[in-house]
Amino acid sequence: MESQYNSRYSTAAARYADITADRLGQGQFFLERSRELAKRISRAKEVELKLLDLIEKGEWNDGRLPSETDLAGQFQVSRVTVREALSSLAGMGVVQRKHGLGTFISKDWFGGSAGIQARLDEPFELGTMITQSGFDMTISVVSFNYGKTTERNARLLNISADDETFTVHKIFMADGMPAISVQNIVPLNLSLDKAPLEVRGMINPEEQIYLQVEKLFGRTTGYLISDIKPMLVTEELTKYLDRPVGSPILHLEEVAYSTDGEPLWVALEHHVPGIINFRLKRTLFKNTNYPG
């Protein structure tokens, strides 16, 4: 009896050991597969973020992304990883995948029906921003005049309220729609070797302001600082931007500085929401504690 019991016990133990080993083997197999999947997902997310960054920077002006093979070579990953990254971007509405044609940037990703892309954390020129988003851009000069500026602008420019300035007011159109109103205010005394009266006859109001400042005064723009706030359209603005009085609009007050930190000009910009949409990229650094 005891020998039969021991025999059955040994057989059961052996079967249990076989099952356990088999399950452990399966567990190891699934663990390894899970690790491989997680690694691939991590790579796909990394490629996705890189692609999004390049799209926002206007890397592909024609709106078409390279092939999966080319992207795989560029990022040193497999085509499967690239395909997963593109599928994620397509799900977010950033790109559209057209069978047999390729992958294209969605026009409406940056908001509104026009969706002109702009990054607040990177320099951009207004006309270039519009054309790189796939729109026909036209500029009209509304006014060009000389005179004293406001006390606030004088403080921003670090000049006397009696110092003479020139002001250029332009409207930027995107596919025939008023998109941006810009007033640039520039002191006439920026030059070290030209008198304000001499500068007067050299100004071209249609040229980009930073080029004007460089040609007229020999001053190179180093950086700009922007103050951004929402406001309501005034009766004056409605003449130029085709927006009803009291409707919301985004106001940017920018001061351009030379490379040595001297104020060069003030730009007062009004951007029509739904046509112009700004985004900001925030980079998180390791070993840094963030609230929330």
Backbone as CSV, one residue per row, in Angstrom:
resi,resn,N_x,N_y,N_z,CA_x,CA_y,CA_z,C_x,C_y,C_z
1,MET,0.824,-1.200,0.000,0.000,0.000,0.000,0.854,1.243,0.000
2,GLU,1.865,1.231,0.900,2.733,2.409,1.013,3.504,2.631,-0.277
3,SER,3.963,1.514,-0.910,4.727,1.645,-2.152,3.844,2.187,-3.270
4,GLN,2.557,1.758,-3.324,1.638,2.282,-4.323,1.392,3.778,-4.118
5,TYR,1.252,4.160,-2.850,1.031,5.572,-2.515,2.228,6.403,-2.951
6,ASN,3.419,5.897,-2.597,4.636,6.629,-2.972,4.771,6.731,-4.483
7,SER,4.366,5.671,-5.179,4.450,5.682,-6.635,3.519,6.731,-7.233
8,ARG,2.231,6.743,-6.706,1.288,7.748,-7.209,1.759,9.157,-6.876
9,TYR,2.327,9.297,-5.680,2.809,10.612,-5.248,3.954,11.075,-6.152
10,SER,4.849,10.152,-6.480,5.985,10.498,-7.330,5.513,10.896,-8.720
11,THR,4.519,10.156,-9.209,3.983,10.469,-10.540,3.330,11.843,-10.549
12,ALA,2.529,12.134,-9.527,1.861,13.433,-9.426,2.872,14.560,-9.295
13,ALA,3.888,14.334,-8.476,4.930,15.357,-8.273,5.667,15.632,-9.579
14,ALA,5.907,14.533,-10.320,6.617,14.706,-11.586,5.771,15.506,-12.574
15,ARG,4.458,15.174,-12.622,3.564,15.905,-13.516,3.482,17.374,-13.108
16,TYR,3.402,17.615,-11.804,3.341,18.990,-11.283,4.613,19.755,-11.672
17,ALA,5.740,19.021,-11.538,7.013,19.661,-11.881,7.061,19.995,-13.367
18,ASP,6.531,19.079,-14.223,6.520,19.328,-15.656,5.633,20.525,-16.009
19,ILE,4.434,20.559,-15.367,3.486,21.659,-15.616,4.081,22.986,-15.164
20,THR,4.696,22.953,-13.964,5.295,24.174,-13.424,6.410,24.685,-14.331
21,ALA,7.243,23.754,-14.785,8.341,24.144,-15.669,7.795,24.714,-16.971
22,ASP,6.719,24.059,-17.463,6.126,24.535,-18.705,5.553,25.943,-18.531
23,ARG,4.874,26.143,-17.401,4.292,27.465,-17.138,5.380,28.514,-16.932
24,LEU,6.423,28.114,-16.228,7.534,29.040,-16.039,8.161,29.402,-17.377
25,GLY,8.245,28.401,-18.248,8.797,28.650,-19.573,7.927,29.608,-20.372
26,GLN,6.611,29.383,-20.273,5.684,30.280,-20.948,5.762,31.684,-20.359
27,GLY,5.874,31.732,-19.020,5.987,33.035,-18.359,7.220,33.783,-18.819
28,GLN,8.324,33.060,-18.924,9.565,33.691,-19.392,9.404,34.167,-20.830
29,PHE,8.723,33.318,-21.631,8.506,33.677,-23.033,7.680,34.959,-23.145
30,PHE,6.546,35.008,-22.381,5.690,36.190,-22.444,6.389,37.419,-21.850
31,LEU,7.226,37.205,-20.828,7.971,38.307,-20.237,8.922,38.914,-21.270
32,GLU,9.615,38.032,-21.992,10.539,38.515,-23.017,9.791,39.224,-24.135
33,ARG,8.637,38.652,-24.535,7.835,39.288,-25.583,7.333,40.645,-25.116
34,SER,6.938,40.732,-23.845,6.446,42.000,-23.295,7.541,43.048,-23.291
35,ARG,8.745,42.600,-22.940,9.869,43.539,-22.944,10.165,44.035,-24.354
36,GLU,10.118,43.093,-25.319,10.356,43.487,-26.708,9.296,44.466,-27.176
37,LEU,8.040,44.198,-26.824,6.937,45.070,-27.216,7.090,46.447,-26.580
38,ALA,7.429,46.479,-25.298,7.600,47.754,-24.595,8.724,48.573,-25.212
39,LYS,9.801,47.863,-25.588,10.943,48.553,-26.201,10.535,49.149,-27.540
40,ARG,9.741,48.350,-28.312,9.304,48.829,-29.617,8.344,50.006,-29.470
41,ILE,7.444,49.918,-28.498,6.517,51.015,-28.239,7.289,52.266,-27.841
42,SER,8.301,52.105,-27.009,9.119,53.230,-26.583,9.814,53.870,-27.782
43,ARG,10.349,53.043,-28.686,11.000,53.572,-29.879,9.982,54.288,-30.766
44,ALA,8.795,53.693,-30.911,7.758,54.304,-31.740,7.347,55.663,-31.180
45,LYS,7.243,55.755,-29.857,6.883,57.029,-29.228,7.983,58.056,-29.463
46,GLU,9.206,57.621,-29.388,10.335,58.524,-29.615,10.318,59.053,-31.051
47,VAL,10.064,58.162,-32.001,9.992,58.575,-33.404,8.794,59.501,-33.613
48,GLU,7.679,59.183,-32.972,6.483,60.018,-33.074,6.775,61.453,-32.632
49,LEU,7.446,61.611,-31.491,7.759,62.942,-30.975,8.736,63.682,-31.888
50,LYS,9.694,62.953,-32.452,10.642,63.575,-33.376,9.928,64.049,-34.641
51,LEU,9.026,63.215,-35.153,8.272,63.595,-36.341,7.403,64.816,-36.071
52,LEU,6.737,64.828,-34.932,5.879,65.957,-34.575,6.689,67.244,-34.487
53,ASP,7.867,67.151,-33.897,8.738,68.316,-33.776,9.152,68.836,-35.150
54,LEU,9.509,67.932,-36.046,9.921,68.324,-37.391,8.758,68.927,-38.179
55,ILE,7.564,68.366,-38.000,6.377,68.897,-38.676,6.103,70.319,-38.217
56,GLU,6.172,70.550,-36.901,5.902,71.875,-36.357,6.953,72.891,-36.778
57,LYS,8.161,72.422,-37.057,9.230,73.323,-37.503,9.157,73.604,-39.002
58,GLY,8.206,72.971,-39.701,8.080,73.192,-41.137,9.119,72.458,-41.951
59,GLU,9.523,71.276,-41.489,10.567,70.517,-42.169,10.162,70.134,-43.593
60,TRP,8.883,69.782,-43.772,8.418,69.341,-45.093,7.415,70.368,-45.613
61,ASN,7.938,71.370,-46.328,7.115,72.488,-46.777,6.054,72.076,-47.791
62,ASP,6.314,70.990,-48.528,5.324,70.555,-49.509,4.199,69.749,-48.879
63,GLY,4.276,69.525,-47.572,3.214,68.823,-46.857,3.288,67.318,-46.925
64,ARG,4.288,66.768,-47.619,4.395,65.318,-47.761,5.618,64.809,-47.005
65,LEU,5.415,63.775,-46.188,6.512,63.172,-45.443,7.272,62.180,-46.319
66,PRO,8.537,61.924,-46.001,9.287,60.889,-46.725,8.642,59.519,-46.535
67,SER,9.076,58.552,-47.317,8.539,57.200,-47.220,8.928,56.548,-45.897
68,GLU,8.237,55.468,-45.553,8.551,54.740,-44.322,9.995,54.248,-44.347
69,THR,10.436,53.796,-45.514,11.817,53.307,-45.633,12.819,54.421,-45.359
70,ASP,12.575,55.589,-45.934,13.491,56.721,-45.730,13.479,57.170,-44.272
71,LEU,12.301,57.207,-43.670,12.210,57.614,-42.262,12.892,56.594,-41.351
72,ALA,12.736,55.338,-41.682,13.395,54.285,-40.893,14.910,54.458,-40.948
73,GLY,15.423,54.775,-42.129,16.853,55.012,-42.252,17.282,56.271,-41.528
74,GLN,16.454,57.306,-41.573,16.788,58.574,-40.914,16.870,58.422,-39.406
75,PHE,15.932,57.660,-38.830,15.879,57.505,-37.377,16.540,56.223,-36.874
76,GLN,17.073,55.428,-37.815,17.754,54.184,-37.447,16.848,53.244,-36.663
77,VAL,15.634,53.037,-37.178,14.684,52.103,-36.568,14.079,51.264,-37.682
78,SER,13.232,50.310,-37.305,12.587,49.454,-38.303,11.398,50.175,-38.931
79,ARG,10.948,49.648,-40.080,9.758,50.213,-40.721,8.517,50.008,-39.860
80,VAL,8.479,48.915,-39.114,7.345,48.655,-38.218,7.232,49.768,-37.180
81,THR,8.370,50.179,-36.628,8.379,51.256,-35.637,7.896,52.561,-36.258
82,VAL,8.372,52.867,-37.462,7.935,54.077,-38.158,6.442,54.030,-38.432
83,ARG,5.953,52.851,-38.858,4.528,52.696,-39.169,3.677,52.943,-37.921
84,GLU,4.124,52.439,-36.784,3.385,52.649,-35.540,3.373,54.134,-35.165
85,ALA,4.514,54.820,-35.352,4.586,56.250,-35.029,3.654,57.048,-35.936
86,LEU,3.643,56.723,-37.225,2.774,57.420,-38.170,1.301,57.134,-37.889
87,SER,0.988,55.905,-37.508,-0.400,55.556,-37.174,-0.883,56.359,-35.977
88,SER,0.005,56.548,-34.997,-0.352,57.344,-33.826,-0.604,58.798,-34.216
89,LEU,0.265,59.348,-35.073,0.086,60.731,-35.530,-1.189,60.874,-36.356
90,ALA,-1.519,59.843,-37.138,-2.755,59.874,-37.919,-3.972,59.868,-36.990
91,GLY,-3.879,59.087,-35.912,-4.966,59.048,-34.933,-5.171,60.378,-34.235
92,MET,-4.097,61.156,-34.099,-4.172,62.477,-33.479,-4.633,63.542,-34.463
93,GLY,-4.693,63.191,-35.750,-5.103,64.161,-36.757,-3.965,65.008,-37.281
94,VAL,-2.730,64.638,-36.943,-1.568,65.415,-37.379,-1.269,65.132,-38.845
95,VAL,-1.382,63.863,-39.254,-1.102,63.483,-40.638,-2.265,62.674,-41.192
96,GLN,-2.273,62.567,-42.519,-3.241,61.724,-43.213,-2.464,60.721,-44.059
97,ARG,-2.837,59.450,-43.963,-2.153,58.408,-44.718,-3.037,58.009,-45.897
98,LYS,-2.522,58.213,-47.109,-3.285,57.927,-48.324,-2.648,56.742,-49.034
99,HIS,-3.430,55.682,-49.172,-2.919,54.438,-49.733,-2.379,54.667,-51.145
100,GLY,-1.144,54.240,-51.361,-0.524,54.355,-52.667,0.074,55.720,-52.950
101,LEU,-0.182,56.688,-52.076,0.330,58.040,-52.303,1.364,58.461,-51.262
102,GLY,1.124,58.090,-49.993,2.071,58.446,-48.949,1.393,59.069,-47.746
103,THR,2.192,59.745,-46.933,1.709,60.376,-45.704,1.809,61.887,-45.848
104,PHE,0.720,62.587,-45.520,0.639,64.026,-45.721,0.255,64.718,-44.414
105,ILE,0.786,65.922,-44.219,0.464,66.710,-43.028,-0.945,67.263,-43.166
106,SER,-1.755,67.118,-42.120,-3.125,67.618,-42.137,-3.129,69.130,-41.982
107,LYS,-3.851,69.810,-42.862,-3.901,71.273,-42.787,-4.593,71.767,-41.522
108,ASP,-5.586,70.987,-41.054,-6.368,71.467,-39.922,-5.773,71.069,-38.573
109,TRP,-4.543,70.478,-38.564,-3.961,70.058,-37.287,-3.743,71.233,-36.367
110,PHE,-3.382,72.406,-36.877,-3.041,73.538,-36.041,-4.243,74.415,-35.738
111,GLY,-5.439,73.879,-35.968,-6.635,74.583,-35.511,-7.332,75.341,-36.622
112,GLY,-8.652,75.486,-36.468,-9.415,76.282,-37.394,-9.466,75.671,-38.783
113,SER,-10.150,76.408,-39.674,-10.235,75.921,-41.038,-8.945,76.182,-41.796
114,ALA,-8.220,77.235,-41.414,-6.956,77.524,-42.082,-5.810,76.840,-41.369
115,GLY,-5.717,76.981,-40.086,-4.735,76.261,-39.304,-3.296,76.618,-39.621
116,ILE,-2.950,77.917,-39.605,-1.567,78.313,-39.824,-0.762,77.982,-38.584
117,GLN,0.331,77.270,-38.790,1.126,76.815,-37.667,2.105,77.889,-37.208
118,ALA,2.289,78.000,-35.921,3.269,78.931,-35.349,3.730,78.388,-34.012
119,ARG,5.021,78.477,-33.776,5.602,78.043,-32.507,6.100,79.265,-31.756
120,LEU,5.597,79.467,-30.536,5.994,80.622,-29.746,7.423,80.518,-29.232
121,ASP,7.936,79.292,-29.125,9.269,79.101,-28.562,10.360,79.133,-29.622
122,GLU,9.990,79.456,-30.866,10.980,79.522,-31.927,10.753,80.777,-32.762
123,PRO,11.828,81.341,-33.348,11.666,82.538,-34.175,10.888,82.223,-35.434
124,PHE,10.063,83.170,-35.873,9.323,82.977,-37.106,9.092,84.337,-37.759
125,GLU,9.072,84.338,-39.085,8.739,85.533,-39.854,7.320,85.350,-40.343
126,LEU,6.493,86.382,-40.200,5.059,86.229,-40.405,4.713,85.727,-41.803
127,GLY,5.298,86.318,-42.827,4.997,85.886,-44.188,5.415,84.453,-44.439
128,THR,6.596,84.080,-43.957,7.085,82.709,-44.116,6.187,81.725,-43.376
129,MET,5.730,82.112,-42.192,4.848,81.260,-41.408,3.578,80.923,-42.185
130,ILE,3.039,81.912,-42.900,1.809,81.704,-43.656,2.056,80.821,-44.881
131,THR,3.100,81.124,-45.637,3.356,80.358,-46.858,3.776,78.925,-46.562
132,GLN,4.536,78.710,-45.490,4.958,77.351,-45.156,3.789,76.494,-44.698
133,SER,2.699,77.128,-44.317,1.510,76.370,-43.921,0.612,76.070,-45.122
134,GLY,1.066,76.444,-46.320,0.336,76.073,-47.532,-0.689,77.080,-48.005
135,PHE,-0.548,78.356,-47.611,-1.524,79.371,-47.975,-0.905,80.440,-48.873
136,ASP,-1.738,81.030,-49.706,-1.294,82.169,-50.502,-1.240,83.389,-49.591
137,MET,-0.081,84.030,-49.557,0.128,85.161,-48.659,0.249,86.459,-49.439
138,THR,-0.500,87.455,-49.020,-0.358,88.801,-49.570,-0.231,89.787,-48.418
139,ILE,0.468,90.889,-48.667,0.682,91.915,-47.641,0.247,93.266,-48.205
140,SER,-0.487,94.007,-47.420,-0.844,95.372,-47.816,-0.345,96.340,-46.746
141,VAL,0.262,97.444,-47.202,0.714,98.489,-46.279,-0.457,99.450,-46.058
142,VAL,-0.964,99.468,-44.843,-2.118,100.308,-44.518,-1.694,101.754,-44.349
143,SER,-0.578,101.961,-43.653,-0.119,103.327,-43.416,1.377,103.332,-43.136
144,PHE,1.978,104.486,-43.369,3.396,104.700,-43.096,3.569,106.169,-42.732
145,ASN,4.057,106.407,-41.524,4.159,107.797,-41.093,5.307,108.011,-40.119
146,TYR,5.648,109.285,-39.928,6.665,109.692,-38.971,5.997,110.444,-37.833
147,GLY,6.649,110.472,-36.687,6.124,111.248,-35.561,6.555,110.676,-34.225
148,LYS,6.024,111.254,-33.187,6.301,110.772,-31.834,5.429,109.555,-31.555
149,THR,5.920,108.680,-30.728,5.157,107.483,-30.378,4.527,107.650,-29.000
150,THR,3.850,106.626,-28.519,3.211,106.697,-27.200,4.262,106.625,-26.097
151,GLU,3.872,107.032,-24.906,4.801,106.974,-23.775,5.229,105.541,-23.484
152,ARG,4.293,104.608,-23.617,4.643,103.207,-23.357,5.679,102.710,-24.365
153,ASN,5.456,102.988,-25.644,6.420,102.556,-26.651,7.777,103.214,-26.437
154,ALA,7.762,104.481,-26.029,9.020,105.175,-25.756,9.778,104.495,-24.624
155,ARG,9.051,104.063,-23.587,9.706,103.359,-22.472,10.281,102.028,-22.944
156,LEU,9.514,101.305,-23.755,9.987,100.012,-24.260,11.232,100.172,-25.130
157,LEU,11.293,101.277,-25.873,12.416,101.519,-26.771,13.565,102.259,-26.094
158,ASN,13.334,102.660,-24.845,14.362,103.386,-24.087,14.756,104.686,-24.799
159,ILE,13.742,105.415,-25.270,13.964,106.696,-25.921,13.127,107.760,-25.235
160,SER,13.376,109.013,-25.573,12.579,110.108,-25.051,11.242,110.157,-25.783
161,ALA,10.212,110.635,-25.109,8.897,110.752,-25.735,8.910,111.747,-26.884
162,ASP,9.933,112.609,-26.945,10.047,113.592,-28.022,10.841,113.064,-29.223
163,ASP,11.489,111.908,-29.079,12.270,111.348,-30.181,11.340,110.904,-31.319
164,GLU,11.789,111.152,-32.535,10.972,110.821,-33.694,11.108,109.343,-34.048
165,THR,10.022,108.757,-34.485,9.988,107.359,-34.910,9.288,107.266,-36.265
166,PHE,9.422,106.122,-36.925,8.555,105.847,-38.070,7.751,104.592,-37.767
167,THR,6.511,104.587,-38.223,5.582,103.484,-37.956,5.043,102.946,-39.278
168,VAL,5.142,101.631,-39.423,4.592,100.955,-40.602,3.485,100.016,-40.129
169,HIS,2.309,100.157,-40.724,1.173,99.304,-40.388,0.867,98.412,-41.590
170,LYS,0.937,97.082,-41.392,0.695,96.128,-42.462,-0.400,95.140,-42.074
171,ILE,-1.072,94.621,-43.088,-2.035,93.543,-42.911,-1.549,92.339,-43.719
172,PHE,-1.433,91.194,-43.052,-1.052,89.949,-43.697,-2.317,89.143,-43.989
173,MET,-2.458,88.731,-45.253,-3.629,87.969,-45.666,-3.226,86.526,-45.943
174,ALA,-4.098,85.577,-45.589,-3.897,84.151,-45.868,-5.087,83.653,-46.678
175,ASP,-4.827,83.283,-47.938,-5.897,82.877,-48.853,-7.008,83.923,-48.908
176,GLY,-6.603,85.184,-48.914,-7.562,86.281,-49.023,-8.222,86.682,-47.719
177,MET,-7.929,85.983,-46.630,-8.534,86.313,-45.339,-7.552,87.138,-44.504
178,PRO,-8.002,88.252,-43.895,-7.118,89.003,-43.000,-6.712,88.121,-41.820
179,ALA,-5.411,87.972,-41.618,-4.917,87.079,-40.567,-4.187,87.817,-39.457
180,ILE,-3.367,88.810,-39.829,-2.536,89.496,-38.844,-2.476,90.983,-39.166
181,SER,-2.641,91.793,-38.138,-2.379,93.233,-38.232,-1.097,93.509,-37.461
182,VAL,-0.146,94.215,-38.098,1.151,94.472,-37.467,1.510,95.951,-37.594
183,GLN,1.850,96.552,-36.478,2.421,97.897,-36.486,3.838,97.817,-35.945
184,ASN,4.814,98.243,-36.750,6.206,98.286,-36.321,6.604,99.735,-36.064
185,ILE,7.121,99.976,-34.870,7.538,101.327,-34.477,9.051,101.320,-34.285
186,VAL,9.762,102.162,-35.060,11.224,102.155,-35.066,11.743,103.567,-34.812
187,PRO,12.651,103.774,-33.854,13.256,105.097,-33.645,14.141,105.474,-34.828
188,LEU,14.179,106.751,-35.155,15.020,107.209,-36.255,16.454,107.487,-35.818
189,ASN,16.714,107.415,-34.521,18.047,107.762,-34.010,18.896,106.535,-33.694
190,LEU,18.590,105.404,-34.318,19.362,104.192,-34.047,20.739,104.219,-34.698
191,SER,20.866,104.991,-35.784,22.125,104.997,-36.515,23.186,105.833,-35.808
192,LEU,24.427,105.369,-35.870,25.547,106.100,-35.278,26.169,107.079,-36.271
193,ASP,25.881,106.904,-37.569,26.513,107.759,-38.572,25.535,108.416,-39.532
194,LYS,24.218,108.219,-39.316,23.227,108.864,-40.170,22.263,109.675,-39.313
195,ALA,21.987,110.904,-39.759,21.012,111.745,-39.060,19.603,111.272,-39.395
196,PRO,18.628,111.491,-38.477,17.251,111.078,-38.753,16.704,111.584,-40.079
197,LEU,17.054,112.824,-40.472,16.564,113.351,-41.740,17.120,112.558,-42.921
198,GLU,18.358,112.100,-42.801,18.965,111.302,-43.853,18.287,109.939,-43.967
199,VAL,17.941,109.381,-42.828,17.289,108.063,-42.811,15.906,108.126,-43.437
200,ARG,15.217,109.225,-43.258,13.851,109.366,-43.764,13.718,108.983,-45.240
201,GLY,14.669,109.437,-46.028,14.567,109.216,-47.458,14.993,107.834,-47.902
202,MET,15.388,106.984,-46.968,15.895,105.657,-47.324,14.952,104.521,-46.928
203,ILE,13.861,104.840,-46.291,12.979,103.807,-45.742,12.077,103.229,-46.832
204,ASN,11.979,101.904,-46.848,11.073,101.194,-47.746,10.036,100.469,-46.889
205,PRO,8.814,100.994,-46.784,7.814,100.413,-45.866,7.390,98.994,-46.217
206,GLU,7.634,98.566,-47.460,7.216,97.223,-47.860,8.232,96.151,-47.479
207,GLU,9.445,96.537,-47.121,10.483,95.563,-46.799,10.326,95.069,-45.357
208,GLN,10.807,93.860,-45.100,10.734,93.302,-43.748,11.493,94.198,-42.782
209,ILE,10.926,94.350,-41.589,11.435,95.362,-40.669,12.856,95.060,-40.190
210,TYR,13.177,93.802,-39.959,14.510,93.498,-39.467,15.568,93.771,-40.533
211,LEU,15.181,93.622,-41.825,16.090,93.964,-42.909,16.265,95.471,-43.011
212,GLN,15.176,96.215,-42.805,15.243,97.677,-42.802,16.203,98.182,-41.733
213,VAL,16.059,97.629,-40.536,16.898,98.075,-39.419,18.367,97.768,-39.698
214,GLU,18.623,96.629,-40.308,20.009,96.261,-40.609,20.595,97.160,-41.698
215,LYS,19.804,97.460,-42.743,20.294,98.299,-43.830,20.439,99.757,-43.416
216,LEU,19.436,100.277,-42.725,19.423,101.698,-42.380,20.384,102.056,-41.267
217,PHE,20.443,101.176,-40.271,21.173,101.519,-39.053,22.366,100.626,-38.766
218,GLY,22.540,99.576,-39.574,23.648,98.663,-39.321,23.497,97.876,-38.040
219,ARG,22.238,97.636,-37.624,21.983,96.928,-36.366,21.355,95.564,-36.668
220,THR,21.914,94.521,-36.055,21.422,93.162,-36.258,20.498,92.774,-35.108
221,THR,19.346,92.184,-35.466,18.398,91.735,-34.452,18.890,90.433,-33.833
222,GLY,18.984,90.437,-32.496,19.452,89.249,-31.792,18.329,88.380,-31.263
223,TYR,17.302,89.014,-30.709,16.194,88.258,-30.134,14.997,89.179,-29.933
224,LEU,13.841,88.571,-29.673,12.608,89.314,-29.400,11.987,88.805,-28.105
225,ILE,11.367,89.696,-27.378,10.616,89.319,-26.179,9.157,89.719,-26.402
226,SER,8.243,88.761,-26.201,6.829,88.972,-26.496,5.996,88.921,-25.227
227,ASP,5.076,89.844,-25.110,4.019,89.792,-24.101,2.730,89.453,-24.830
228,ILE,2.034,88.446,-24.354,0.866,87.923,-25.064,-0.362,88.020,-24.170
229,LYS,-1.434,88.530,-24.744,-2.673,88.594,-23.970,-3.869,88.608,-24.916
230,PRO,-5.004,88.067,-24.465,-6.222,88.165,-25.265,-6.845,89.545,-25.092
231,MET,-7.534,89.988,-26.110,-8.238,91.264,-26.026,-9.452,91.217,-26.937
232,LEU,-10.242,92.276,-26.919,-11.436,92.358,-27.752,-11.179,93.297,-28.925
233,VAL,-11.758,92.956,-30.060,-11.574,93.765,-31.262,-12.193,95.143,-31.062
234,THR,-11.420,96.168,-31.379,-11.883,97.544,-31.286,-12.488,97.987,-32.620
235,GLU,-13.103,99.162,-32.622,-13.666,99.688,-33.861,-12.570,99.937,-34.890
236,GLU,-11.370,100.317,-34.432,-10.257,100.543,-35.341,-9.804,99.231,-35.992
237,LEU,-9.669,98.173,-35.175,-9.203,96.890,-35.702,-10.196,96.252,-36.660
238,THR,-11.474,96.464,-36.436,-12.481,95.810,-37.280,-12.414,96.306,-38.718
239,LYS,-11.808,97.487,-38.922,-11.646,98.007,-40.283,-10.688,97.142,-41.099
240,TYR,-9.720,96.526,-40.400,-8.647,95.821,-41.102,-8.763,94.296,-41.041
241,LEU,-9.371,93.765,-39.984,-9.341,92.326,-39.760,-10.672,91.633,-39.997
242,ASP,-11.686,92.376,-40.416,-12.974,91.773,-40.759,-13.517,90.931,-39.612
243,ARG,-13.387,91.459,-38.409,-13.911,90.806,-37.210,-14.870,91.764,-36.514
244,PRO,-15.970,91.252,-35.946,-16.925,92.151,-35.290,-16.346,92.791,-34.033
245,VAL,-16.765,93.985,-33.756,-16.328,94.679,-32.539,-16.729,93.851,-31.312
246,GLY,-15.779,93.687,-30.394,-16.054,92.929,-29.178,-15.721,91.461,-29.265
247,SER,-15.337,90.964,-30.453,-14.950,89.559,-30.581,-13.504,89.378,-30.106
248,PRO,-13.141,88.173,-29.669,-11.791,87.964,-29.111,-10.712,87.957,-30.185
249,ILE,-9.531,88.378,-29.779,-8.370,88.388,-30.662,-7.126,88.275,-29.796
250,LEU,-6.038,87.797,-30.374,-4.797,87.623,-29.613,-3.842,88.773,-29.927
251,HIS,-3.357,89.415,-28.875,-2.470,90.576,-29.014,-1.062,90.207,-28.568
252,LEU,-0.079,90.476,-29.432,1.331,90.283,-29.094,2.035,91.636,-29.114
253,GLU,2.659,91.967,-28.018,3.499,93.168,-27.958,4.944,92.686,-27.882
254,GLU,5.685,92.913,-28.960,7.045,92.398,-29.052,8.053,93.537,-29.085
255,VAL,9.166,93.318,-28.398,10.290,94.241,-28.469,11.470,93.474,-29.045
256,ALA,12.039,94.007,-30.123,13.211,93.392,-30.739,14.467,94.038,-30.174
257,TYR,15.448,93.205,-29.861,16.699,93.690,-29.275,17.875,93.324,-30.163
258,SER,18.905,94.171,-30.094,20.150,93.864,-30.788,20.877,92.762,-30.034
259,THR,21.948,92.277,-30.614,22.712,91.209,-29.972,23.325,91.655,-28.645
260,ASP,23.484,92.979,-28.474,24.021,93.475,-27.203,22.939,93.979,-26.263
261,GLY,21.656,93.680,-26.587,20.563,93.963,-25.663,19.944,95.334,-25.766
262,GLU,20.171,96.063,-26.850,19.576,97.391,-27.012,18.256,97.280,-27.770
263,PRO,17.185,97.926,-27.302,15.906,97.866,-28.022,16.024,98.484,-29.412
264,LEU,15.463,97.789,-30.405,15.529,98.257,-31.781,14.175,98.705,-32.320
265,TRP,13.152,97.907,-32.083,11.812,98.313,-32.512,10.765,97.594,-31.681
266,VAL,9.545,98.143,-31.755,8.378,97.547,-31.103,7.410,97.085,-32.184
267,ALA,6.873,95.878,-32.008,5.857,95.352,-32.925,4.572,95.123,-32.146
268,LEU,3.487,95.706,-32.626,2.163,95.500,-32.033,1.367,94.643,-33.007
269,GLU,1.158,93.380,-32.646,0.527,92.421,-33.550,-0.832,91.993,-33.011
270,HIS,-1.768,91.798,-33.927,-3.084,91.251,-33.582,-3.347,90.069,-34.515
271,HIS,-3.531,88.894,-33.923,-3.681,87.644,-34.675,-5.119,87.139,-34.565
272,VAL,-5.696,86.837,-35.710,-7.088,86.375,-35.736,-7.140,84.910,-35.305
273,PRO,-7.852,84.585,-34.216,-7.946,83.183,-33.780,-8.710,82.351,-34.801
274,GLY,-8.295,81.075,-34.916,-8.898,80.193,-35.904,-8.156,80.232,-37.222
275,ILE,-7.439,81.333,-37.467,-6.576,81.406,-38.645,-5.133,81.236,-38.204
276,ILE,-4.743,82.002,-37.195,-3.422,81.861,-36.598,-3.581,81.156,-35.259
277,ASN,-2.855,80.067,-35.055,-2.912,79.321,-33.804,-1.497,79.037,-33.320
278,PHE,-1.209,79.457,-32.111,0.129,79.297,-31.564,0.213,78.058,-30.697
279,ARG,1.400,77.425,-30.729,1.684,76.288,-29.866,3.012,76.540,-29.183
280,LEU,3.201,75.919,-28.028,4.423,76.083,-27.263,4.950,74.714,-26.873
281,LYS,6.190,74.467,-27.183,6.829,73.210,-26.805,7.530,73.393,-25.467
282,ARG,7.172,72.580,-24.489,7.788,72.642,-23.164,8.616,71.381,-22.958
283,THR,9.877,71.577,-22.685,10.798,70.461,-22.507,11.013,70.184,-21.032
284,LEU,10.820,68.929,-20.629,11.046,68.537,-19.245,12.469,68.014,-19.094
285,PHE,13.107,68.444,-18.046,14.475,68.004,-17.787,14.476,66.965,-16.669
286,LYS,15.395,66.019,-16.780,15.486,64.971,-15.768,15.959,65.551,-14.442
287,ASN,15.609,64.830,-13.375,16.017,65.204,-12.026,15.491,66.578,-11.628
288,THR,14.342,66.950,-12.160,13.729,68.208,-11.803,12.315,67.934,-11.289
289,ASN,11.970,68.503,-10.171,10.642,68.311,-9.593,9.723,69.393,-10.108
290,TYR,8.574,68.990,-10.663,7.608,69.924,-11.179,6.328,69.854,-10.335
291,PRO,5.738,71.015,-10.025,4.504,70.991,-9.248,3.369,70.354,-10.036
292,GLY,2.427,69.778,-9.318,1.298,69.140,-9.980,1.670,67.780,-10.476
